[in-house]
Every structure is written in structure tokens, then in C-alpha cells.
Amino acid sequence: MKYKRFNNKILVRIDPNEEIITEITNVANQEKIKLANISAIGAVNNFTIGVYNTKEKEYYSNNFTGNYEIVSLLGTITTMNNLTYLHLHMSAGDERGIVVGGHLNNAIVSATCEVVIDIIDDYMDRIYNEEIGLNIFNI
């Protein structure tokens, strides 16, 4: 992974065999980012995405392997309990153009992943919401 900062924007290149969440977390920690938007495109060959069942308050995950293009990767960087907290969703298309998507649990880059981190000069903590069963913005 390599990155370069331009004022409040950081461009990140994640390389083959690197894991996306791990590398974005590393950048956020190195740059002391407390609040930001994330967007990315690229290619992955092994990833896990999930969907949250609101009635059961549980995530159900699916793993995908093969050649996939990241159609969209969006999310936020915040904090929870003074630690970096990423919330990312990803859609990826296979060789036939069939797209799957959901909450990103992990993803291994196959070619490259180009990430733009748009830093917001402030912070946003998260709190656990018992009723929803999720960590939400503490607004």
C-alpha cells in the first residue's frame, strides 16, 4: 500500500494480495483521521460481504472468489471507544457483469484498488444502539 496526502484528501493505492479494510485502517491510524468519507474502485479476487437482518439483529455473510471489479466502494471513517472505526459497503461485478453487494467484511485486492479518503476536520464517535443492534453515529 502506498498513499499521498493532498490537504484534506488522501489517495491510496492498495496492491495485490493486500486486504482493503486493513490498509485503509492503517492509513487512518497513521494520519490520525477521526472523520472521513471513503470511495474506491479496483479489482478483487476474494471478498466477504454481508447483509444485516434487522429482525434478528444479525449479519449474514457471503464469500466470493474469482475475478471481480469493484463497481463501488463507499463508506466512512469514524471512531468508537477511541479506536478507528470503518463502515464500508462494496458492490463488485463478475466476468458476466453480475453485481453483488453489501456490508464489506474483508476483500483481497487482485490487481489494484484506488481509494480516495475525503477528510472532515472534526470527529464522530459511534455508540451501540440496543434497539437497532448496531454501532451508530453518536449525534
C-alpha positions, -999 to +999 in steps of 0.1 A: +000+000+000+012+035-008-006+068-002-002+105-007-019+133+012-032+165-006-045+188+022-078+171+033-077+143+006-056+112+007-051+090-024-043+054-015-031+026-038-037-009-024-016-035-041-023-072-050-028-096-021-034-067+004-066-065+024-087-034+019-100-028+054-066-034+070-049-010+046-075+018+050-073+014+088-035+017+087-038+050+067-064+063+091-043+055+121-011+069+106-028+101+096-049+103+128-081+106+108-112+108+131-139+115+104-139+110+066-157+098+036-142+069+015-147+060-021-128+034-041-127+013-073-104-016-083-103-053-086-106-081-060-105-119-061-117-129-027-142-109-006-169-113+020-199-091+022-229-092+044-265-081+049-279-071+083-312-088+093-329-061+114-354-085+130-327-110+141-301-083+147-275-104+129-253-102+098-254-129+072-223-130+051-213-145+018-178-151+004-170-147-033-139-158-051-129-152-088-123-121-109-144-092-097-143-055-105-152-031-077-182-012-091-185+009-060-169+010-025-183+037-002-182+044+035-170+063+065-142+066+089-152+074+125-142+064+159-156+042+186-140+038+221-111+059+208-103+034+180-106+038+143-140+025+130-146+018+093-181+013+079-178+002+043-202-012+016-190-027-016-205-037-049-185-059-073-192-073-107-180-107-121-169-116-156-205-118-168-214-084-153-234-098-124-231-075-094-233-084-058-230-061-028-234-055+009-215-046+040-178-052+035-162-077+059-130-082+040-116-080+005-083-091-011-070-070-040-062-088-072-048-060-093-052-026-076-076-006-055-077+031-058-091+048-027-100+084-021-103+095+016-120+128+020-111+140+055-136+161+075-119+183+101-137+171+131-146+137+147-176+115+150-179+088+177-202+058+174-224+043+201-241+009+203-279+012+198-296-017+216-329-013+197-312-015+163-284-038+173-257-017+155-230+009+162-244+042+150-233+078+147-234+095+181-250+127+170 
